[in-house]
Amino acid sequence: NFCSYVCPHAVIRPVIMNAEEAENAPEGMKSKPATGLPGYQFAMTVSTLDCTGCGSCASVCPGMKGN
């Protein structure tokens, strides 16, 4: 969730969804089981239209750092 904290325009948002919400999520939305919340899914959502390309998210992303 570090990326959502550093995004200056609130473009990146973490989302917790129950089973019904996950079923009705947009096609192609990737999610995974939420840690510590049985029956819920976790996803990171990004509003690409609002992104300014500042790169703050990439600088703190553990995945981008190979972790």
PyMOL Python script that loads the backbone (N, CA, C, O; Angstrom):
from pymol import cmd

cmd.read_pdbstr("""\
ATOM      1  N   ASN A   1       0.799  -1.211   0.000  1.00  0.00           N
ATOM      2  CA  ASN A   1       0.000   0.000   0.000  1.00  0.00           C
ATOM      3  C   ASN A   1       0.837   1.268   0.000  1.00  0.00           C
ATOM      4  O   ASN A   1       0.284   2.368  -0.013  1.00  0.00           O
ATOM      5  N   PHE A   2       2.166   1.138   0.014  1.00  0.00           N
ATOM      6  CA  PHE A   2       3.007   2.335   0.047  1.00  0.00           C
ATOM      7  C   PHE A   2       2.688   3.269  -1.114  1.00  0.00           C
ATOM      8  O   PHE A   2       2.692   4.490  -0.960  1.00  0.00           O
ATOM      9  N   CYS A   3       2.413   2.685  -2.271  1.00  0.00           N
ATOM     10  CA  CYS A   3       2.153   3.516  -3.454  1.00  0.00           C
ATOM     11  C   CYS A   3       0.946   4.425  -3.244  1.00  0.00           C
ATOM     12  O   CYS A   3       0.951   5.569  -3.698  1.00  0.00           O
ATOM     13  N   SER A   4      -0.086   3.934  -2.562  1.00  0.00           N
ATOM     14  CA  SER A   4      -1.274   4.759  -2.353  1.00  0.00           C
ATOM     15  C   SER A   4      -0.987   5.916  -1.403  1.00  0.00           C
ATOM     16  O   SER A   4      -1.602   6.977  -1.512  1.00  0.00           O
ATOM     17  N   TYR A   5      -0.055   5.717  -0.472  1.00  0.00           N
ATOM     18  CA  TYR A   5       0.299   6.786   0.466  1.00  0.00           C
ATOM     19  C   TYR A   5       1.098   7.896  -0.202  1.00  0.00           C
ATOM     20  O   TYR A   5       0.932   9.068   0.138  1.00  0.00           O
ATOM     21  N   VAL A   6       1.952   7.548  -1.134  1.00  0.00           N
ATOM     22  CA  VAL A   6       2.824   8.558  -1.734  1.00  0.00           C
ATOM     23  C   VAL A   6       2.231   9.222  -2.969  1.00  0.00           C
ATOM     24  O   VAL A   6       2.765  10.228  -3.436  1.00  0.00           O
ATOM     25  N   CYS A   7       1.155   8.693  -3.504  1.00  0.00           N
ATOM     26  CA  CYS A   7       0.555   9.278  -4.708  1.00  0.00           C
ATOM     27  C   CYS A   7      -0.031  10.657  -4.374  1.00  0.00           C
ATOM     28  O   CYS A   7      -0.951  10.754  -3.563  1.00  0.00           O
ATOM     29  N   PRO A   8       0.493  11.719  -4.990  1.00  0.00           N
ATOM     30  CA  PRO A   8       0.029  13.064  -4.653  1.00  0.00           C
ATOM     31  C   PRO A   8      -1.367  13.400  -5.182  1.00  0.00           C
ATOM     32  O   PRO A   8      -1.931  14.431  -4.816  1.00  0.00           O
ATOM     33  N   HIS A   9      -1.924  12.554  -6.027  1.00  0.00           N
ATOM     34  CA  HIS A   9      -3.233  12.841  -6.610  1.00  0.00           C
ATOM     35  C   HIS A   9      -4.287  11.787  -6.277  1.00  0.00           C
ATOM     36  O   HIS A   9      -5.352  11.772  -6.893  1.00  0.00           O
ATOM     37  N   ALA A  10      -4.012  10.909  -5.319  1.00  0.00           N
ATOM     38  CA  ALA A  10      -4.951   9.857  -4.898  1.00  0.00           C
ATOM     39  C   ALA A  10      -5.420   9.013  -6.076  1.00  0.00           C
ATOM     40  O   ALA A  10      -6.584   8.619  -6.145  1.00  0.00           O
ATOM     41  N   VAL A  11      -4.508   8.741  -6.999  1.00  0.00           N
ATOM     42  CA  VAL A  11      -4.806   7.945  -8.182  1.00  0.00           C
ATOM     43  C   VAL A  11      -4.863   6.462  -7.838  1.00  0.00           C
ATOM     44  O   VAL A  11      -5.625   5.710  -8.446  1.00  0.00           O
ATOM     45  N   ILE A  12      -4.058   6.041  -6.862  1.00  0.00           N
ATOM     46  CA  ILE A  12      -3.947   4.630  -6.488  1.00  0.00           C
ATOM     47  C   ILE A  12      -4.694   4.410  -5.177  1.00  0.00           C
ATOM     48  O   ILE A  12      -4.448   5.094  -4.183  1.00  0.00           O
ATOM     49  N   ARG A  13      -5.605   3.451  -5.191  1.00  0.00           N
ATOM     50  CA  ARG A  13      -6.399   3.189  -3.987  1.00  0.00           C
ATOM     51  C   ARG A  13      -6.495   1.693  -3.711  1.00  0.00           C
ATOM     52  O   ARG A  13      -6.846   0.915  -4.598  1.00  0.00           O
ATOM     53  N   PRO A  14      -6.184   1.290  -2.481  1.00  0.00           N
ATOM     54  CA  PRO A  14      -6.383  -0.108  -2.102  1.00  0.00           C
ATOM     55  C   PRO A  14      -7.869  -0.356  -1.852  1.00  0.00           C
ATOM     56  O   PRO A  14      -8.569   0.504  -1.317  1.00  0.00           O
ATOM     57  N   VAL A  15      -8.343  -1.536  -2.243  1.00  0.00           N
ATOM     58  CA  VAL A  15      -9.763  -1.862  -2.123  1.00  0.00           C
ATOM     59  C   VAL A  15      -9.923  -3.247  -1.513  1.00  0.00           C
ATOM     60  O   VAL A  15      -9.226  -4.186  -1.899  1.00  0.00           O
ATOM     61  N   ILE A  16     -10.841  -3.373  -0.560  1.00  0.00           N
ATOM     62  CA  ILE A  16     -11.242  -4.663   0.003  1.00  0.00           C
ATOM     63  C   ILE A  16     -12.663  -4.933  -0.490  1.00  0.00           C
ATOM     64  O   ILE A  16     -13.551  -4.094  -0.339  1.00  0.00           O
ATOM     65  N   MET A  17     -12.867  -6.110  -1.078  1.00  0.00           N
ATOM     66  CA  MET A  17     -14.175  -6.452  -1.647  1.00  0.00           C
ATOM     67  C   MET A  17     -14.702  -7.742  -1.035  1.00  0.00           C
ATOM     68  O   MET A  17     -13.950  -8.690  -0.811  1.00  0.00           O
ATOM     69  N   ASN A  18     -16.015  -7.766  -0.765  1.00  0.00           N
ATOM     70  CA  ASN A  18     -16.621  -9.029  -0.360  1.00  0.00           C
ATOM     71  C   ASN A  18     -16.831  -9.870  -1.615  1.00  0.00           C
ATOM     72  O   ASN A  18     -16.526  -9.417  -2.719  1.00  0.00           O
ATOM     73  N   ALA A  19     -17.342 -11.074  -1.464  1.00  0.00           N
ATOM     74  CA  ALA A  19     -17.483 -11.996  -2.598  1.00  0.00           C
ATOM     75  C   ALA A  19     -18.367 -11.418  -3.699  1.00  0.00           C
ATOM     76  O   ALA A  19     -18.046 -11.548  -4.880  1.00  0.00           O
ATOM     77  N   GLU A  20     -19.468 -10.787  -3.329  1.00  0.00           N
ATOM     78  CA  GLU A  20     -20.379 -10.218  -4.326  1.00  0.00           C
ATOM     79  C   GLU A  20     -19.712  -9.079  -5.100  1.00  0.00           C
ATOM     80  O   GLU A  20     -19.835  -8.995  -6.322  1.00  0.00           O
ATOM     81  N   GLU A  21     -19.010  -8.210  -4.384  1.00  0.00           N
ATOM     82  CA  GLU A  21     -18.323  -7.105  -5.056  1.00  0.00           C
ATOM     83  C   GLU A  21     -17.234  -7.624  -5.995  1.00  0.00           C
ATOM     84  O   GLU A  21     -17.053  -7.102  -7.096  1.00  0.00           O
ATOM     85  N   ALA A  22     -16.516  -8.648  -5.555  1.00  0.00           N
ATOM     86  CA  ALA A  22     -15.460  -9.224  -6.388  1.00  0.00           C
ATOM     87  C   ALA A  22     -16.046  -9.844  -7.655  1.00  0.00           C
ATOM     88  O   ALA A  22     -15.460  -9.733  -8.732  1.00  0.00           O
ATOM     89  N   GLU A  23     -17.201 -10.497  -7.527  1.00  0.00           N
ATOM     90  CA  GLU A  23     -17.865 -11.089  -8.696  1.00  0.00           C
ATOM     91  C   GLU A  23     -18.302 -10.029  -9.697  1.00  0.00           C
ATOM     92  O   GLU A  23     -18.280 -10.260 -10.906  1.00  0.00           O
ATOM     93  N   ASN A  24     -18.700  -8.869  -9.190  1.00  0.00           N
ATOM     94  CA  ASN A  24     -19.203  -7.795 -10.046  1.00  0.00           C
ATOM     95  C   ASN A  24     -18.132  -6.778 -10.430  1.00  0.00           C
ATOM     96  O   ASN A  24     -18.442  -5.751 -11.034  1.00  0.00           O
ATOM     97  N   ALA A  25     -16.890  -7.052 -10.089  1.00  0.00           N
ATOM     98  CA  ALA A  25     -15.793  -6.145 -10.435  1.00  0.00           C
ATOM     99  C   ALA A  25     -15.600  -6.132 -11.949  1.00  0.00           C
ATOM    100  O   ALA A  25     -15.977  -7.083 -12.635  1.00  0.00           O
ATOM    101  N   PRO A  26     -15.018  -5.065 -12.465  1.00  0.00           N
ATOM    102  CA  PRO A  26     -14.782  -5.004 -13.915  1.00  0.00           C
ATOM    103  C   PRO A  26     -13.958  -6.193 -14.405  1.00  0.00           C
ATOM    104  O   PRO A  26     -13.083  -6.692 -13.698  1.00  0.00           O
ATOM    105  N   GLU A  27     -14.249  -6.633 -15.615  1.00  0.00           N
ATOM    106  CA  GLU A  27     -13.527  -7.754 -16.209  1.00  0.00           C
ATOM    107  C   GLU A  27     -12.034  -7.431 -16.276  1.00  0.00           C
ATOM    108  O   GLU A  27     -11.640  -6.334 -16.671  1.00  0.00           O
ATOM    109  N   GLY A  28     -11.229  -8.387 -15.890  1.00  0.00           N
ATOM    110  CA  GLY A  28      -9.785  -8.208 -15.933  1.00  0.00           C
ATOM    111  C   GLY A  28      -9.184  -7.627 -14.665  1.00  0.00           C
ATOM    112  O   GLY A  28      -7.962  -7.543 -14.548  1.00  0.00           O
ATOM    113  N   MET A  29     -10.022  -7.225 -13.711  1.00  0.00           N
ATOM    114  CA  MET A  29      -9.498  -6.684 -12.460  1.00  0.00           C
ATOM    115  C   MET A  29      -8.828  -7.802 -11.683  1.00  0.00           C
ATOM    116  O   MET A  29      -9.435  -8.843 -11.432  1.00  0.00           O
ATOM    117  N   LYS A  30      -7.589  -7.590 -11.308  1.00  0.00           N
ATOM    118  CA  LYS A  30      -6.843  -8.606 -10.570  1.00  0.00           C
ATOM    119  C   LYS A  30      -7.001  -8.369  -9.078  1.00  0.00           C
ATOM    120  O   LYS A  30      -6.922  -7.237  -8.602  1.00  0.00           O
ATOM    121  N   SER A  31      -7.225  -9.452  -8.350  1.00  0.00           N
ATOM    122  CA  SER A  31      -7.326  -9.369  -6.897  1.00  0.00           C
ATOM    123  C   SER A  31      -6.745 -10.639  -6.300  1.00  0.00           C
ATOM    124  O   SER A  31      -6.487 -11.616  -7.003  1.00  0.00           O
ATOM    125  N   LYS A  32      -6.547 -10.603  -4.993  1.00  0.00           N
ATOM    126  CA  LYS A  32      -6.070 -11.783  -4.285  1.00  0.00           C
ATOM    127  C   LYS A  32      -6.747 -11.815  -2.929  1.00  0.00           C
ATOM    128  O   LYS A  32      -7.267 -10.796  -2.475  1.00  0.00           O
ATOM    129  N   PRO A  33      -6.752 -12.980  -2.266  1.00  0.00           N
ATOM    130  CA  PRO A  33      -7.389 -13.050  -0.953  1.00  0.00           C
ATOM    131  C   PRO A  33      -6.778 -12.027   0.005  1.00  0.00           C
ATOM    132  O   PRO A  33      -5.557 -11.889   0.087  1.00  0.00           O
ATOM    133  N   ALA A  34      -7.633 -11.320   0.720  1.00  0.00           N
ATOM    134  CA  ALA A  34      -7.171 -10.312   1.670  1.00  0.00           C
ATOM    135  C   ALA A  34      -6.569 -11.002   2.892  1.00  0.00           C
ATOM    136  O   ALA A  34      -7.188 -11.894   3.472  1.00  0.00           O
ATOM    137  N   THR A  35      -5.391 -10.600   3.273  1.00  0.00           N
ATOM    138  CA  THR A  35      -4.708 -11.177   4.428  1.00  0.00           C
ATOM    139  C   THR A  35      -5.489 -10.870   5.703  1.00  0.00           C
ATOM    140  O   THR A  35      -5.775  -9.709   5.996  1.00  0.00           O
ATOM    141  N   GLY A  36      -5.827 -11.898   6.449  1.00  0.00           N
ATOM    142  CA  GLY A  36      -6.514 -11.731   7.725  1.00  0.00           C
ATOM    143  C   GLY A  36      -8.003 -11.458   7.618  1.00  0.00           C
ATOM    144  O   GLY A  36      -8.661 -11.232   8.634  1.00  0.00           O
ATOM    145  N   LEU A  37      -8.546 -11.473   6.413  1.00  0.00           N
ATOM    146  CA  LEU A  37      -9.974 -11.230   6.222  1.00  0.00           C
ATOM    147  C   LEU A  37     -10.573 -12.329   5.351  1.00  0.00           C
ATOM    148  O   LEU A  37     -10.750 -12.140   4.148  1.00  0.00           O
ATOM    149  N   PRO A  38     -10.885 -13.473   5.949  1.00  0.00           N
ATOM    150  CA  PRO A  38     -11.449 -14.577   5.168  1.00  0.00           C
ATOM    151  C   PRO A  38     -12.711 -14.147   4.419  1.00  0.00           C
ATOM    152  O   PRO A  38     -13.568 -13.459   4.974  1.00  0.00           O
ATOM    153  N   GLY A  39     -12.813 -14.556   3.165  1.00  0.00           N
ATOM    154  CA  GLY A  39     -13.985 -14.235   2.367  1.00  0.00           C
ATOM    155  C   GLY A  39     -13.905 -12.901   1.644  1.00  0.00           C
ATOM    156  O   GLY A  39     -14.844 -12.517   0.946  1.00  0.00           O
ATOM    157  N   TYR A  40     -12.798 -12.193   1.803  1.00  0.00           N
ATOM    158  CA  TYR A  40     -12.634 -10.900   1.145  1.00  0.00           C
ATOM    159  C   TYR A  40     -11.462 -10.934   0.173  1.00  0.00           C
ATOM    160  O   TYR A  40     -10.522 -11.712   0.338  1.00  0.00           O
ATOM    161  N   GLN A  41     -11.532 -10.089  -0.830  1.00  0.00           N
ATOM    162  CA  GLN A  41     -10.479  -9.961  -1.835  1.00  0.00           C
ATOM    163  C   GLN A  41      -9.844  -8.576  -1.725  1.00  0.00           C
ATOM    164  O   GLN A  41     -10.513  -7.604  -1.373  1.00  0.00           O
ATOM    165  N   PHE A  42      -8.547  -8.495  -2.030  1.00  0.00           N
ATOM    166  CA  PHE A  42      -7.805  -7.239  -2.009  1.00  0.00           C
ATOM    167  C   PHE A  42      -7.380  -6.889  -3.428  1.00  0.00           C
ATOM    168  O   PHE A  42      -6.961  -7.760  -4.190  1.00  0.00           O
ATOM    169  N   ALA A  43      -7.488  -5.628  -3.776  1.00  0.00           N
ATOM    170  CA  ALA A  43      -7.031  -5.163  -5.089  1.00  0.00           C
ATOM    171  C   ALA A  43      -6.499  -3.740  -4.962  1.00  0.00           C
ATOM    172  O   ALA A  43      -6.896  -2.992  -4.069  1.00  0.00           O
ATOM    173  N   MET A  44      -5.603  -3.384  -5.861  1.00  0.00           N
ATOM    174  CA  MET A  44      -5.140  -2.002  -5.983  1.00  0.00           C
ATOM    175  C   MET A  44      -5.786  -1.447  -7.244  1.00  0.00           C
ATOM    176  O   MET A  44      -5.663  -2.034  -8.319  1.00  0.00           O
ATOM    177  N   THR A  45      -6.471  -0.321  -7.116  1.00  0.00           N
ATOM    178  CA  THR A  45      -7.098   0.292  -8.278  1.00  0.00           C
ATOM    179  C   THR A  45      -6.324   1.546  -8.668  1.00  0.00           C
ATOM    180  O   THR A  45      -5.792   2.251  -7.810  1.00  0.00           O
ATOM    181  N   VAL A  46      -6.268   1.813  -9.955  1.00  0.00           N
ATOM    182  CA  VAL A  46      -5.519   2.961 -10.470  1.00  0.00           C
ATOM    183  C   VAL A  46      -6.387   3.710 -11.472  1.00  0.00           C
ATOM    184  O   VAL A  46      -6.914   3.118 -12.415  1.00  0.00           O
ATOM    185  N   SER A  47      -6.531   5.007 -11.263  1.00  0.00           N
ATOM    186  CA  SER A  47      -7.238   5.845 -12.227  1.00  0.00           C
ATOM    187  C   SER A  47      -6.203   6.389 -13.211  1.00  0.00           C
ATOM    188  O   SER A  47      -5.578   7.421 -12.964  1.00  0.00           O
ATOM    189  N   THR A  48      -6.034   5.690 -14.313  1.00  0.00           N
ATOM    190  CA  THR A  48      -4.998   6.078 -15.277  1.00  0.00           C
ATOM    191  C   THR A  48      -5.259   7.451 -15.892  1.00  0.00           C
ATOM    192  O   THR A  48      -4.318   8.121 -16.317  1.00  0.00           O
ATOM    193  N   LEU A  49      -6.500   7.872 -15.945  1.00  0.00           N
ATOM    194  CA  LEU A  49      -6.808   9.189 -16.502  1.00  0.00           C
ATOM    195  C   LEU A  49      -6.314  10.322 -15.608  1.00  0.00           C
ATOM    196  O   LEU A  49      -6.056  11.425 -16.090  1.00  0.00           O
ATOM    197  N   ASP A  50      -6.180  10.056 -14.306  1.00  0.00           N
ATOM    198  CA  ASP A  50      -5.741  11.090 -13.368  1.00  0.00           C
ATOM    199  C   ASP A  50      -4.246  11.041 -13.071  1.00  0.00           C
ATOM    200  O   ASP A  50      -3.711  11.949 -12.435  1.00  0.00           O
ATOM    201  N   CYS A  51      -3.577  10.000 -13.522  1.00  0.00           N
ATOM    202  CA  CYS A  51      -2.149   9.839 -13.244  1.00  0.00           C
ATOM    203  C   CYS A  51      -1.336  10.890 -14.004  1.00  0.00           C
ATOM    204  O   CYS A  51      -1.559  11.127 -15.191  1.00  0.00           O
ATOM    205  N   THR A  52      -0.385  11.516 -13.294  1.00  0.00           N
ATOM    206  CA  THR A  52       0.473  12.526 -13.925  1.00  0.00           C
ATOM    207  C   THR A  52       1.825  11.955 -14.325  1.00  0.00           C
ATOM    208  O   THR A  52       2.633  12.646 -14.945  1.00  0.00           O
ATOM    209  N   GLY A  53       2.077  10.686 -13.971  1.00  0.00           N
ATOM    210  CA  GLY A  53       3.345  10.055 -14.337  1.00  0.00           C
ATOM    211  C   GLY A  53       4.525  10.505 -13.502  1.00  0.00           C
ATOM    212  O   GLY A  53       5.662  10.466 -13.973  1.00  0.00           O
ATOM    213  N   CYS A  54       4.280  10.932 -12.275  1.00  0.00           N
ATOM    214  CA  CYS A  54       5.364  11.463 -11.439  1.00  0.00           C
ATOM    215  C   CYS A  54       6.370  10.395 -11.023  1.00  0.00           C
ATOM    216  O   CYS A  54       7.535  10.710 -10.777  1.00  0.00           O
ATOM    217  N   GLY A  55       5.933   9.126 -10.940  1.00  0.00           N
ATOM    218  CA  GLY A  55       6.838   8.035 -10.586  1.00  0.00           C
ATOM    219  C   GLY A  55       7.006   7.793  -9.102  1.00  0.00           C
ATOM    220  O   GLY A  55       7.784   6.924  -8.710  1.00  0.00           O
ATOM    221  N   SER A  56       6.295   8.541  -8.258  1.00  0.00           N
ATOM    222  CA  SER A  56       6.418   8.346  -6.809  1.00  0.00           C
ATOM    223  C   SER A  56       6.060   6.922  -6.408  1.00  0.00           C
ATOM    224  O   SER A  56       6.713   6.339  -5.542  1.00  0.00           O
ATOM    225  N   CYS A  57       5.031   6.361  -7.028  1.00  0.00           N
ATOM    226  CA  CYS A  57       4.595   5.004  -6.691  1.00  0.00           C
ATOM    227  C   CYS A  57       5.683   3.984  -7.025  1.00  0.00           C
ATOM    228  O   CYS A  57       5.954   3.080  -6.235  1.00  0.00           O
ATOM    229  N   ALA A  58       6.292   4.127  -8.174  1.00  0.00           N
ATOM    230  CA  ALA A  58       7.332   3.183  -8.597  1.00  0.00           C
ATOM    231  C   ALA A  58       8.552   3.248  -7.691  1.00  0.00           C
ATOM    232  O   ALA A  58       9.244   2.246  -7.511  1.00  0.00           O
ATOM    233  N   SER A  59       8.821   4.415  -7.120  1.00  0.00           N
ATOM    234  CA  SER A  59      10.008   4.553  -6.273  1.00  0.00           C
ATOM    235  C   SER A  59       9.861   3.838  -4.933  1.00  0.00           C
ATOM    236  O   SER A  59      10.866   3.535  -4.289  1.00  0.00           O
ATOM    237  N   VAL A  60       8.630   3.561  -4.498  1.00  0.00           N
ATOM    238  CA  VAL A  60       8.425   2.869  -3.219  1.00  0.00           C
ATOM    239  C   VAL A  60       7.876   1.455  -3.381  1.00  0.00           C
ATOM    240  O   VAL A  60       7.669   0.763  -2.384  1.00  0.00           O
ATOM    241  N   CYS A  61       7.638   1.016  -4.602  1.00  0.00           N
ATOM    242  CA  CYS A  61       7.027  -0.288  -4.861  1.00  0.00           C
ATOM    243  C   CYS A  61       8.003  -1.430  -4.591  1.00  0.00           C
ATOM    244  O   CYS A  61       9.050  -1.501  -5.234  1.00  0.00           O
ATOM    245  N   PRO A  62       7.679  -2.339  -3.638  1.00  0.00           N
ATOM    246  CA  PRO A  62       8.570  -3.470  -3.387  1.00  0.00           C
ATOM    247  C   PRO A  62       8.701  -4.375  -4.608  1.00  0.00           C
ATOM    248  O   PRO A  62       9.766  -4.952  -4.832  1.00  0.00           O
ATOM    249  N   GLY A  63       7.643  -4.510  -5.399  1.00  0.00           N
ATOM    250  CA  GLY A  63       7.699  -5.336  -6.602  1.00  0.00           C
ATOM    251  C   GLY A  63       8.656  -4.769  -7.630  1.00  0.00           C
ATOM    252  O   GLY A  63       9.376  -5.517  -8.293  1.00  0.00           O
ATOM    253  N   MET A  64       8.669  -3.467  -7.766  1.00  0.00           N
ATOM    254  CA  MET A  64       9.574  -2.824  -8.718  1.00  0.00           C
ATOM    255  C   MET A  64      11.025  -2.939  -8.253  1.00  0.00           C
ATOM    256  O   MET A  64      11.955  -2.851  -9.055  1.00  0.00           O
ATOM    257  N   LYS A  65      11.202  -3.140  -6.934  1.00  0.00           N
ATOM    258  CA  LYS A  65      12.549  -3.282  -6.376  1.00  0.00           C
ATOM    259  C   LYS A  65      12.987  -4.743  -6.344  1.00  0.00           C
ATOM    260  O   LYS A  65      14.073  -5.061  -5.859  1.00  0.00           O
ATOM    261  N   GLY A  66      12.133  -5.633  -6.865  1.00  0.00           N
ATOM    262  CA  GLY A  66      12.471  -7.050  -6.922  1.00  0.00           C
ATOM    263  C   GLY A  66      12.145  -7.833  -5.669  1.00  0.00           C
ATOM    264  O   GLY A  66      12.609  -8.962  -5.508  1.00  0.00           O
ATOM    265  N   ASN A  67      11.355  -7.255  -4.778  1.00  0.00           N
ATOM    266  CA  ASN A  67      10.972  -7.939  -3.526  1.00  0.00           C
ATOM    267  C   ASN A  67       9.587  -8.535  -3.646  1.00  0.00           C
ATOM    268  O   ASN A  67       9.094  -9.147  -2.698  1.00  0.00           O
TER     269      ASN A  67
END
""", "prot")
cmd.dss("prot")
cmd.show_as("cartoon", "prot")
cmd.util.cbc("prot")
cmd.orient("prot")
